[in-house]
């Protein structure tokens, strides 16, 4: 059995996928952190923790992909 290889233009490197996933997580995290002022304290606290977690995870992925050669 031979495996068909995809053309070079369709191959995405893992580094590129991790890079853009990190950027997406950072942007989604900032979306969670932008809480409207009329939201209750429970909603604000929950969204803040989710947002900070996503930003930290995204930054770790993004920096890891940049520093990994």
C-alpha positions in Angstrom: 0.0 0.0 0.0 1.3 3.4 -0.9 0.3 6.5 0.9 -0.7 9.4 -1.2 1.2 12.5 -0.3 -0.5 15.8 -0.3 1.0 18.6 -2.5 3.4 20.9 -0.7 1.1 23.8 -0.8 -1.6 22.0 1.2 0.7 20.9 4.0 0.6 23.0 7.1 3.4 22.8 9.5 2.6 22.1 13.2 4.4 25.3 14.1 2.1 27.4 12.0 -1.0 25.6 13.4 0.2 26.1 17.0 1.1 29.8 16.3 -2.4 30.7 15.0 -4.1 28.6 17.6 -2.2 30.6 20.3 -3.3 33.9 18.7 -6.9 32.7 18.5 -6.9 31.7 22.2 -5.5 35.1 23.1 -8.2 37.0 21.2 -11.0 34.8 22.6 -9.6 35.3 26.1 -9.6 39.1 25.6 -13.2 38.8 24.5 -14.0 37.0 27.8 -12.2 39.7 29.7 -14.2 42.6 28.2 -17.2 42.3 30.6 -19.9 44.9 30.2 -20.3 47.1 33.3 -23.9 46.1 34.0 -23.0 42.4 34.3 -23.3 40.9 37.8 -20.3 40.1 39.9 -20.6 36.3 39.5 -20.7 36.6 35.7 -17.7 39.0 35.7 -15.7 36.7 38.0 -16.4 33.6 35.9 -15.6 35.4 32.6 -12.4 36.9 34.1 -11.1 33.5 35.1 -11.9 32.0 31.8 -10.4 34.9 29.9 -7.2 34.9 31.9 -6.8 31.1 31.5 -7.3 31.4 27.7 -4.9 34.3 27.4 -2.2 32.5 29.4 -2.7 29.3 27.4 -2.6 31.2 24.1 0.5 33.1 25.1 2.3 29.9 26.1 1.4 28.3 22.7 2.3 31.4 20.8 5.6 32.0 22.5 6.4 28.3 22.4 5.9 28.2 18.6 8.0 31.3 18.2 10.9 30.1 20.3 10.9 26.6 18.9 13.1 26.5 15.9 
